[in-house]
């Protein structure tokens, strides 16, 4: 059973790697292509809004569908949806008006947003299922698998950032999209032929009240996730790339730095089980860790904002170094959160619990993306950093409500 579970875990992880590679490349393709065409910071943020907003509903529905129809089917649907979104983007015509182009890209991005969160919810749910099958909870198997999955996924996203810039330069916008469609088709073939068809199928919730009535741990984590990811994207989506470009960096330098940052961030996530002290019950040490790292994280944007106000020497490198510190603390924080949602989740409806949690994640990304464009346009990077600091302080306050035990019907796993 353990070997079978490990095999399924490896297949799901590899499939999500392939998906994430194309997702990261897509973001860089769209950002660089339209910035080169002269779009403003807010217009660039607007291009991603439906992508993020669609994820809220996609996670909720995706979790329910994965429970009802099985995780393998939802992975398949997510990959097919991404292929459709890419195909639509490839039909973008330079002869269209700016308004028509924006509408087309926003709609196609929305489809890709649905694809991303359907795939993420199914993949994370599969980890809970396979870790339970492995029967290694005492050795901390769940935290290790979640950390490795999340960290390696984000490292792959960083590679995707670089790949997006490279493909845009080498092939152009349209051919780059078709190259990624070919990669997704190979991933889809592997999922369909390798994973059990009914993996994760269970009895789904029969009403909206049942679907939304999660335990206290899930509810608190979801609220914290909204502001945590909003605090990252409020300065990362538009503020940092545009600021560095304004300091004389080239597109290649900006894309390369964001790729390196994301890869490093993913590696730290994968190492989180070695950084965070473990507990036999899976919560008594991990919950305080979530509170501590939230507090540490809130201090970073405040310090960078002060440096900007004081016009510190080598300002761009202060921002780069500060972003490195932010990435380290954020990676540990995010990894602990990703573990806790599965530790709190009920074993029979894990996909629904994960979907609810990642709907909050998508809501945070949507809010952060919106505010990233607005705050940077209103007051530059300082305003974006101030917004990040406020959201992180709220995140820390919410983590104080995290329970250190779970309902008896939902045994903790470590």
C-alpha positions as CSV (number, residue, x, y, z in Angstrom):
1,X,0.0,0.0,0.0
2,X,2.8,2.4,0.9
3,X,4.5,1.8,-2.5
4,X,1.2,2.4,-4.3
5,X,0.6,5.6,-2.4
6,X,4.1,6.9,-3.1
7,X,3.6,6.2,-6.8
8,X,0.4,8.2,-6.9
9,X,2.0,11.0,-5.0
10,X,4.9,11.1,-7.5
11,X,2.5,11.1,-10.5
12,X,0.3,13.9,-9.0
13,X,3.4,16.0,-8.1
14,X,4.9,15.5,-11.6
15,X,1.6,16.5,-13.3
16,X,1.4,19.6,-11.2
17,X,5.0,20.5,-12.0
18,X,4.2,20.4,-15.7
19,X,1.0,22.5,-15.1
20,X,2.9,25.1,-12.9
21,X,5.7,25.4,-15.4
22,X,3.2,26.6,-18.1
23,X,1.3,28.7,-15.6
24,X,4.4,30.7,-14.5
25,X,5.4,31.1,-18.2
26,X,2.0,32.4,-19.0
27,X,2.2,35.2,-16.4
28,X,5.5,36.4,-17.6
29,X,4.4,36.2,-21.3
30,X,1.4,38.4,-20.6
31,X,3.1,40.8,-18.3
32,X,6.1,41.5,-20.6
33,X,4.2,41.4,-23.8
34,X,1.6,44.0,-22.7
35,X,4.1,46.2,-20.8
36,X,6.1,46.3,-24.0
37,X,2.9,47.5,-25.7
38,X,2.7,50.4,-23.3
39,X,0.1,49.3,-20.8
40,X,-0.1,51.2,-17.4
41,X,0.5,49.4,-14.0
42,X,-3.2,49.3,-13.3
43,X,-4.0,48.0,-16.8
44,X,-1.4,45.2,-16.3
45,X,-3.0,44.3,-13.0
46,X,-6.4,44.4,-14.6
47,X,-5.4,41.7,-17.1
48,X,-5.0,39.3,-14.2
49,X,-8.1,40.2,-12.2
50,X,-10.5,37.7,-13.7
51,X,-7.7,35.0,-13.5
52,X,-7.6,35.5,-9.8
53,X,-11.4,36.1,-9.3
54,X,-12.3,32.9,-11.2
55,X,-10.2,30.9,-8.7
56,X,-12.5,31.7,-5.8
57,X,-15.4,29.9,-7.4
58,X,-13.2,27.3,-9.1
59,X,-11.8,26.2,-5.7
60,X,-15.2,25.9,-4.1
61,X,-16.7,24.0,-6.9
62,X,-13.6,22.1,-7.7
63,X,-13.3,20.7,-4.1
64,X,-17.0,19.6,-4.3
65,X,-16.5,18.0,-7.7
66,X,-13.3,16.2,-6.7
67,X,-15.1,14.7,-3.8
68,X,-18.1,13.7,-5.9
69,X,-16.3,12.5,-9.1
70,X,-12.8,11.7,-8.0
71,X,-9.4,13.6,-8.0
72,X,-8.2,12.1,-11.2
73,X,-11.1,13.4,-13.2
74,X,-10.7,16.9,-11.8
75,X,-7.0,16.9,-12.6
76,X,-8.0,16.0,-16.2
77,X,-10.6,18.8,-16.4
78,X,-8.1,21.3,-15.0
79,X,-5.4,20.4,-17.6
80,X,-8.0,20.5,-20.5
81,X,-9.3,23.9,-19.3
82,X,-5.7,25.3,-19.3
83,X,-5.2,24.1,-22.9
84,X,-8.4,25.8,-23.9
85,X,-7.3,29.1,-22.3
86,X,-3.9,29.0,-24.0
87,X,-5.6,28.2,-27.4
88,X,-7.9,31.3,-27.0
89,X,-4.9,33.5,-26.0
90,X,-3.1,32.4,-29.1
91,X,-5.9,33.8,-31.3
92,X,-5.2,37.3,-30.1
93,X,-4.9,39.6,-33.1
94,X,-2.7,42.7,-33.3
95,X,-5.2,44.3,-35.6
96,X,-7.8,44.4,-32.8
97,X,-8.5,47.6,-30.8
98,X,-6.9,47.9,-27.3
99,X,-10.3,47.5,-25.7
100,X,-11.0,44.3,-27.6
101,X,-7.6,42.9,-26.9
102,X,-8.0,43.6,-23.1
103,X,-11.4,41.9,-23.0
104,X,-10.1,38.9,-24.9
105,X,-7.0,38.5,-22.7
106,X,-9.0,39.0,-19.5
107,X,-11.5,36.3,-20.5
108,X,-8.8,33.8,-21.6
109,X,-6.9,34.5,-18.4
110,X,-10.1,33.8,-16.4
111,X,-10.3,30.4,-18.0
112,X,-6.7,29.8,-17.1
113,X,-7.5,30.9,-13.5
114,X,-10.2,28.3,-13.3
115,X,-7.8,25.7,-14.6
116,X,-5.1,26.6,-12.1
117,X,-7.3,26.2,-9.1
118,X,-9.2,23.1,-10.2
119,X,-5.8,21.5,-10.7
120,X,-4.3,22.8,-7.4
121,X,-7.3,21.7,-5.3
122,X,-7.3,18.2,-6.8
123,X,-3.5,17.9,-6.4
124,X,-3.4,19.1,-2.7
125,X,-6.3,16.8,-1.9
126,X,-4.5,13.8,-3.4
127,X,-1.6,14.4,-1.0
128,X,-3.8,14.1,2.0
129,X,-5.2,10.9,0.6
130,X,-1.9,9.3,-0.4
131,X,-0.2,10.3,2.9
132,X,-3.0,8.6,4.8
133,X,-2.5,5.5,2.7
134,X,1.2,5.5,3.4
135,X,0.5,5.0,7.1
136,X,3.5,7.1,8.1
137,X,1.8,10.0,10.0
138,X,3.9,9.3,13.1
139,X,7.0,10.1,11.1
140,X,5.5,13.4,9.9
141,X,4.8,12.1,6.4
142,X,2.0,14.6,5.7
143,X,4.0,17.7,6.6
144,X,7.0,16.4,4.6
145,X,4.9,15.6,1.5
146,X,3.0,18.9,1.6
147,X,6.2,20.9,2.1
148,X,8.0,19.2,-0.8
149,X,5.0,19.4,-3.1
150,X,4.4,23.1,-2.4
151,X,8.1,24.0,-2.5
152,X,8.9,22.1,-5.6
153,X,5.8,23.5,-7.3
154,X,6.9,27.1,-6.6
155,X,10.4,26.4,-7.7
156,X,8.9,25.1,-11.0
157,X,6.9,28.3,-11.2
158,X,10.1,30.3,-11.0
159,X,11.5,28.2,-13.9
160,X,8.3,29.0,-15.7
161,X,8.9,32.8,-15.3
162,X,12.3,32.3,-17.0
163,X,10.8,30.0,-19.6
164,X,8.1,32.6,-20.4
165,X,10.6,35.3,-21.1
166,X,12.8,33.0,-23.1
167,X,9.9,31.7,-25.2
168,X,8.6,35.2,-25.8
169,X,12.0,36.3,-27.1
170,X,12.7,33.2,-29.1
171,X,9.3,32.2,-30.5
172,X,7.0,35.2,-30.1
173,X,3.7,35.3,-28.2
174,X,1.6,32.9,-30.3
175,X,4.2,30.1,-30.9
176,X,5.2,30.2,-27.2
177,X,1.6,29.5,-26.3
178,X,1.4,26.5,-28.7
179,X,4.7,25.1,-27.4
180,X,3.1,25.1,-23.9
181,X,-0.1,23.5,-25.2
182,X,2.1,20.6,-26.5
183,X,3.7,20.2,-23.0
184,X,0.3,20.2,-21.3
185,X,-1.0,17.6,-23.7
186,X,1.8,15.2,-22.6
187,X,1.1,15.9,-19.0
188,X,-2.6,15.1,-19.6
189,X,-1.8,11.9,-21.3
190,X,0.3,10.8,-18.3
191,X,-2.5,11.6,-15.8
192,X,-5.2,9.8,-17.7
193,X,-3.1,6.6,-18.2
194,X,-1.4,6.5,-14.8
195,X,-3.8,7.5,-11.9
196,X,-6.7,5.4,-10.6
197,X,-9.9,6.8,-12.1
198,X,-11.9,7.0,-8.9
199,X,-9.1,8.2,-6.6
200,X,-10.5,10.4,-3.8
201,X,-14.2,9.8,-4.7
202,X,-16.4,10.2,-1.6
203,X,-19.8,11.5,-0.6
204,X,-20.0,15.2,-1.3
205,X,-21.9,17.9,0.6
206,X,-25.6,18.1,-0.3
207,X,-26.1,21.8,0.5
208,X,-24.3,25.1,0.4
209,X,-24.7,25.3,4.2
210,X,-22.9,22.0,4.6
211,X,-20.2,23.0,2.1
212,X,-19.3,26.2,3.9
213,X,-19.7,24.9,7.5
214,X,-16.0,24.1,8.1
215,X,-14.3,23.6,11.5
216,X,-12.8,26.5,13.4
217,X,-9.3,25.7,12.2
218,X,-10.2,25.7,8.5
219,X,-12.2,29.0,8.9
220,X,-9.4,30.8,10.7
221,X,-6.8,29.6,8.2
222,X,-9.0,30.7,5.3
223,X,-9.3,34.2,6.7
224,X,-5.5,34.4,7.4
225,X,-4.8,33.1,3.8
226,X,-6.8,36.0,2.3
227,X,-4.6,38.7,3.8
228,X,-1.4,36.6,3.6
229,X,-1.5,36.3,-0.1
230,X,-2.9,39.7,-0.6
231,X,0.1,41.0,1.3
232,X,2.5,39.3,-1.1
233,X,0.8,40.2,-4.4
234,X,0.1,43.8,-3.4
235,X,3.7,44.6,-4.1
236,X,5.0,41.6,-6.0
237,X,2.6,41.4,-9.0
238,X,3.1,44.9,-10.4
239,X,5.1,47.0,-7.9
240,X,8.4,45.1,-7.8
241,X,8.8,44.4,-11.6
242,X,7.9,48.0,-12.6
243,X,10.1,49.5,-9.9
244,X,13.1,47.5,-10.9
245,X,12.5,48.3,-14.6
246,X,12.3,52.0,-13.6
247,X,15.7,51.6,-12.0
248,X,17.2,50.6,-15.4
249,X,16.8,46.9,-15.2
250,X,16.1,45.1,-18.5
251,X,13.2,42.7,-19.0
252,X,15.6,39.8,-18.9
253,X,17.1,41.0,-15.6
254,X,13.6,41.5,-14.1
255,X,12.3,38.1,-15.3
256,X,15.5,36.4,-14.2
257,X,15.4,37.9,-10.7
258,X,11.7,37.0,-10.3
259,X,12.5,33.5,-11.4
260,X,15.4,33.2,-9.0
261,X,13.3,34.6,-6.2
262,X,10.5,32.1,-6.8
263,X,12.8,29.1,-7.1
264,X,14.5,30.1,-3.8
265,X,11.1,30.6,-2.2
266,X,10.1,27.2,-3.3
267,X,13.2,25.6,-1.9
268,X,12.6,27.2,1.5
269,X,9.1,25.9,1.4
270,X,10.3,22.4,0.8
271,X,12.7,22.7,3.8
272,X,10.1,24.0,6.1
273,X,9.7,20.7,8.1
274,X,13.4,21.1,9.1
275,X,12.9,24.8,10.1
276,X,9.7,24.4,12.1
277,X,9.8,22.4,15.3
278,X,7.5,19.3,15.1
279,X,5.0,18.0,17.7
280,X,3.6,14.5,18.3
281,X,0.0,15.8,17.9
282,X,0.8,17.8,14.8
283,X,-0.5,21.1,16.1
284,X,0.9,22.2,19.4
285,X,4.2,23.4,17.9
286,X,3.0,24.1,14.4
287,X,0.3,26.6,15.3
288,X,2.6,28.8,17.4
289,X,5.1,28.7,14.5
290,X,2.4,30.1,12.2
291,X,1.9,32.9,14.6
292,X,5.6,33.6,15.0
293,X,6.4,33.7,11.3
294,X,3.4,35.9,10.6
295,X,4.8,38.5,13.0
296,X,8.3,38.3,11.6
297,X,6.9,38.7,8.1
298,X,5.0,41.8,8.9
299,X,8.2,43.6,9.9
300,X,9.9,43.2,6.5
301,X,7.7,45.5,4.3
302,X,7.8,48.1,7.1
303,X,11.6,48.1,7.1
304,X,11.8,48.4,3.3
305,X,9.2,51.2,3.3
306,X,11.3,53.1,5.9
307,X,14.4,52.7,3.7
308,X,12.5,54.1,0.7
309,X,11.3,57.1,2.7
310,X,14.8,57.8,3.9
311,X,16.2,57.3,0.3
312,X,18.8,54.8,1.5
313,X,21.9,54.3,-0.6
314,X,21.7,51.6,-3.3
315,X,18.0,51.6,-3.0
316,X,17.2,49.0,-5.6
317,X,19.5,46.5,-3.8
318,X,17.8,47.3,-0.5
319,X,14.5,46.3,-2.2
320,X,16.1,43.2,-3.7
321,X,17.6,42.2,-0.3
322,X,14.3,42.9,1.5
323,X,12.4,40.8,-1.0
324,X,14.8,38.0,-0.3
325,X,14.0,38.2,3.5
326,X,10.3,38.5,2.7
327,X,10.5,35.4,0.5
328,X,12.2,33.3,3.2
329,X,9.6,34.3,5.9
330,X,6.7,34.0,3.5
331,X,7.8,30.6,2.3
332,X,7.9,29.1,5.9
333,X,4.6,30.8,6.7
334,X,2.9,29.5,3.6
335,X,4.2,26.0,4.0
336,X,3.0,25.8,7.6
337,X,-0.4,27.1,6.5
338,X,-0.6,24.5,3.7
339,X,0.2,21.7,6.2
340,X,-2.3,23.0,8.8
341,X,-5.2,23.0,6.4
342,X,-4.7,19.3,5.7
343,X,-4.1,18.6,9.4
344,X,-7.5,20.3,10.2
345,X,-9.3,18.8,7.2
346,X,-11.8,16.0,7.6
347,X,-10.6,12.7,6.0
348,X,-13.9,12.1,4.1
349,X,-14.2,15.5,2.5
350,X,-10.6,16.7,2.2
351,X,-11.1,18.0,-1.3
352,X,-14.0,20.2,-0.1
353,X,-12.0,21.5,2.8
354,X,-9.0,22.2,0.6
355,X,-11.2,23.9,-2.0
356,X,-12.7,26.2,0.6
357,X,-9.3,27.1,1.9
358,X,-7.8,27.8,-1.5
359,X,-10.9,29.8,-2.5
360,X,-9.8,32.2,0.3
361,X,-6.3,32.0,-1.2
362,X,-7.6,33.0,-4.6
363,X,-9.6,35.9,-3.0
364,X,-6.4,37.1,-1.4
365,X,-4.6,37.0,-4.7
366,X,-7.4,38.9,-6.4
367,X,-7.5,41.6,-3.8
368,X,-3.7,41.9,-3.8
369,X,-3.5,42.1,-7.6
370,X,-6.1,44.8,-7.7
371,X,-4.4,46.8,-5.0
372,X,-1.0,46.2,-6.5
373,X,-1.9,48.2,-9.6
374,X,-3.9,50.9,-7.7
375,X,-1.4,51.5,-4.9
376,X,1.6,51.6,-7.2
377,X,-0.2,54.1,-9.5
378,X,-1.2,56.3,-6.5
379,X,2.0,56.3,-4.5
380,X,4.7,54.0,-6.0
381,X,6.3,51.2,-4.1
382,X,6.0,52.8,-0.7
383,X,2.2,52.7,-0.9
384,X,2.3,49.0,-2.0
385,X,4.6,48.1,0.9
386,X,2.3,50.0,3.4
387,X,-0.7,48.0,2.2
388,X,1.4,44.8,2.5
389,X,2.3,45.6,6.1
390,X,-1.3,46.3,7.1
391,X,-2.5,43.0,5.7
392,X,0.3,41.1,7.4
393,X,-0.6,42.6,10.8
394,X,-4.2,41.4,10.3
395,X,-2.9,38.0,9.3
396,X,-1.0,37.7,12.6
397,X,-4.0,38.7,14.6
398,X,-6.1,36.1,12.9
399,X,-3.5,33.3,13.6
400,X,-4.1,34.0,17.3
401,X,-7.5,32.3,16.8
402,X,-6.1,29.1,15.4
403,X,-7.0,26.1,17.5
404,X,-4.2,23.8,18.8
405,X,-6.5,20.7,18.7
406,X,-9.1,19.5,16.2
407,X,-12.6,18.1,16.6
408,X,-12.6,14.4,17.7
409,X,-14.2,13.5,14.5
410,X,-11.2,14.9,12.6
411,X,-8.1,13.4,14.1
412,X,-4.9,15.3,13.7
413,X,-2.2,13.9,11.4
414,X,1.4,15.0,11.4
